Amino acid sequence: MTEATKELPLPALIAIGVILLTQSIFLFINARKNGHNYWLWGILGIIQAPMPTLFYLLFARKIWKRKKAKE
């Protein structure tokens, strides 16, 4: 085990795992619904948080353009 995992208590590791898994599932399902490369987004979501979600919402879904178009 590395130095970082020796210091983290078990509940913290479980919480991090749940966050990463939830993010990955959200990205996978949402990207599949919207016709994006869903495997890529699912894998990115399982290895890092929260940047893949932010990049997906800002660049793949382009949410800022939709808000401007509605106004």
Backbone torsions as a table, in degrees:
resi	resn	phi	psi	omega
1	MET	NA	151.1	179.9
2	THR	-86.1	171.0	180.0
3	GLU	-61.3	-39.6	-176.5
4	ALA	-66.4	-39.7	-178.3
5	THR	-76.8	-21.8	176.3
6	LYS	-69.5	-29.3	-176.5
7	GLU	-85.4	-25.1	-177.5
8	LEU	-81.6	131.3	176.3
9	PRO	-73.0	160.1	-177.2
10	LEU	-56.7	-43.8	178.9
11	PRO	-60.3	-34.1	178.4
12	ALA	-67.7	-41.3	177.5
13	LEU	-64.1	-39.0	177.8
14	ILE	-66.0	-41.5	179.1
15	ALA	-63.2	-42.4	178.3
16	ILE	-63.2	-42.1	178.2
17	GLY	-62.4	-41.7	178.9
18	VAL	-65.4	-41.8	179.0
19	ILE	-62.0	-46.9	-179.2
20	LEU	-65.4	-41.0	179.9
21	LEU	-66.9	-42.5	178.6
22	THR	-62.8	-44.9	178.9
23	GLN	-61.6	-43.5	-179.3
24	SER	-63.3	-43.7	179.1
25	ILE	-64.0	-43.5	178.2
26	PHE	-59.7	-48.6	-178.7
27	LEU	-63.7	-42.0	-179.4
28	PHE	-61.2	-50.4	-177.1
29	ILE	-66.9	-45.0	-177.7
30	ASN	-67.0	-41.4	178.8
31	ALA	-66.2	-36.7	178.7
32	ARG	-65.9	-40.3	178.7
33	LYS	-63.7	-35.3	-174.4
34	ASN	-98.7	8.8	174.0
35	GLY	76.8	24.7	177.2
36	HIS	-96.8	175.9	179.4
37	ASN	-73.6	88.7	-170.0
38	TYR	-68.9	-32.3	177.8
39	TRP	-65.9	-40.9	178.4
40	LEU	-59.9	-48.9	-177.7
41	TRP	-67.7	-35.5	177.1
42	GLY	-65.2	-42.1	179.2
43	ILE	-69.3	-42.0	177.2
44	LEU	-61.8	-36.6	-179.5
45	GLY	-69.2	-26.3	-177.5
46	ILE	-85.0	-18.3	-175.7
47	ILE	-101.5	-12.3	-176.2
48	GLN	-157.2	149.0	175.8
49	ALA	-140.8	150.1	-7.9
50	PRO	-97.0	5.3	-173.9
51	MET	-58.0	-41.3	179.2
52	PRO	-59.7	-37.7	178.8
53	THR	-66.5	-43.9	178.7
54	LEU	-63.1	-45.0	178.1
55	PHE	-63.0	-40.1	179.8
56	TYR	-62.8	-47.5	-177.6
57	LEU	-68.1	-36.4	-177.0
58	LEU	-82.8	-39.5	-172.7
59	PHE	-105.0	-41.2	-179.1
60	ALA	-79.2	-45.0	-179.0
61	ARG	-87.3	-23.4	179.3
62	LYS	53.7	56.0	-175.0
63	ILE	-68.5	-26.2	-178.9
64	TRP	-70.9	-30.6	178.2
65	LYS	-71.7	-34.6	179.2
66	ARG	-68.1	-37.8	179.2
67	LYS	-66.1	-40.4	179.1
68	LYS	-67.7	-36.0	-178.7
69	ALA	-68.9	-30.9	-179.3
70	LYS	-75.1	-24.3	-177.0
71	GLU	-77.6	NA	NA
